[in-house]
Amino acid sequence: MDAKEWLVVNELPGMGALRTAALVAKQPQWPHGWLAGLPSNAATALRLWLTQPDRSPLQQAVDHSFAWLNAAPNRHLLHRNHPAWPELLNQLPDPPVVLWAQGDLSALEGPKLAMVGTRRPTSEGSGNAQAFARELVNRGWCIVSGMALGVDGVAQRAALAAGGQSIAVLGCGVDVIYPPSHRELHEQLSNVPGGLLLSEHPPGTGARPAFFPRRNRIVTGLALGTLVVEATEKSGSLVSARLTLEQDRELFALPGSLHNVQARGCLQLLRSGATLVRHVDDIVDELQHWSERYMPSSPRAIAENTSLDLPIDNDELKDNVLSALGATPTPIDLLVQSAGITVSECQQRLLMLELDGKVAQQAGGWVRLTRSW
């Protein structure tokens, strides 16, 4: 089947992604096997298009898409028979029938990690999103997200700024800029090498609330796992987390302060079994079972003097919190003054140091643990 035929299938009445996938699984021959397997109204519509395309409303959709495709060289229509079609999507119960694409198709070639989070991240959340995105692309990974406000946009900008790859899956047509404030990011994803926009909706389709939850299944479906950077207890990012598990992919979450409302969703995910992430190695190690088929053989070269600057994985020698601790318990208010950071940042760092076995809480405050090796 070619692009034109997949476009027609996508427009058949009474079908949709789930029913189409069920029929595709039977490997019907085109067109007779499809006519035999389709419900009556869809079969009637297909038969009309096959015999009298000029009278078929399906042809209008075909003409509209091909006019869009032919208007610029960076526009593509992806389907199961296209060489760039992401194979991982075929594992979904309801993969998109077609994907309109705008940008660099090479972004689809390597391993991908979805990064999602709140639309109102804290400065710490934004810093974490940028740092993880930068190091992941430096290791040959592509960042997938939804170009939404907050963590999505922050991570995708950081990935492109680092010279890496990023894919945005939209809840509207790929030519529609939503949210409007992301016009520059939309332009980058369309035209910068490594950037790509995808949508299962035809060009010109406006954003609708019902499209975004459906969009999320493609974001997570393209990736080997999903990292939730920062999320509230009722965040839409938790929908992506649920979809990740339903798709049998790995779910990761960054821990945060108990006092940070924007981190409570992540803490909830960690309590439910998500993998706690302190640095990129935690993600890569957990995904080793994908290595033979999907993981990069070697990371991109990183200059020796390049600092990854992960906010939650500072070097011990430069760690003001760790340096301020000794064998005598130190109250957190003194730690905050000594380290010159906020209470939230201090609690976050103490949590990370405690997980690493470097500090412990005792009566009167925190102490630094002596290494036993």
Stockholm file with secondary structure:
# STOCKHOLM 1.0

chainA/1-373         MDAKEWLVVNELPGMGALRTAALVAKQPQWPHGWLAGLPSNAATALRLWLTQPDRSPLQQAVDHSFAWLNAAPNRHLLHRNHPAWPELLNQLPDPPVVLWAQGDLSALEGPKLAMVGTRRPTSEGSGNAQAFARELVNRGWCIVSGMALGVDGVAQRAALAAGGQSIAVLGCGVDVIYPPSHRELHEQLSNVPGGLLLSEHPPGTGARPAFFPRRNRIVTGLALGTLVVEATEKSGSLVSARLTLEQDRELFALPGSLHNVQARGCLQLLRSGATLVRHVDDIVDELQHWSERYMPSSPRAIAENTSLDLPIDNDELKDNVLSALGATPTPIDLLVQSAGITVSECQQRLLMLELDGKVAQQAGGWVRLTRSW
#=GR chainA/1-373 SS CCHHHHHHHHHCTTCCHHHHHHHHTTCCCTTHHHHHHSCHHHHHHHHHHHHCGGGCHHHHHHHHHHHHHTTCTTEEEECTTSTTCCGGGGGSSSCCSCEEEEECGGGGTSCEEEEECCSSCCHHHHHHHHHHHHHHHHTTCEEEECCCTTHHHHHHHHHHHTTCEEEEECSSCTTSCSSGGGHHHHHHHHHSTTEEEEESSCTTCCCCTTHHHHHHHHHHHTSSEEEECSCCTTCTHHHHHHHHHHTTCEEEECCCCTTCGGGHHHHHHHHTTCEECSSHHHHHHHTGGGTTTTSCSSCCCCCTTCCCCCTTSCCGGGCHHHHTCCSSCBCHHHHHHHHTCCHHHHHHHHHHHHHTTSEEEETTEEEECCCCC
#=GC SS_cons         CCHHHHHHHHHCTTCCHHHHHHHHTTCCCTTHHHHHHSCHHHHHHHHHHHHCGGGCHHHHHHHHHHHHHTTCTTEEEECTTSTTCCGGGGGSSSCCSCEEEEECGGGGTSCEEEEECCSSCCHHHHHHHHHHHHHHHHTTCEEEECCCTTHHHHHHHHHHHTTCEEEEECSSCTTSCSSGGGHHHHHHHHHSTTEEEEESSCTTCCCCTTHHHHHHHHHHHTSSEEEECSCCTTCTHHHHHHHHHHTTCEEEECCCCTTCGGGHHHHHHHHTTCEECSSHHHHHHHTGGGTTTTSCSSCCCCCTTCCCCCTTSCCGGGCHHHHTCCSSCBCHHHHHHHHTCCHHHHHHHHHHHHHTTSEEEETTEEEECCCCC
//
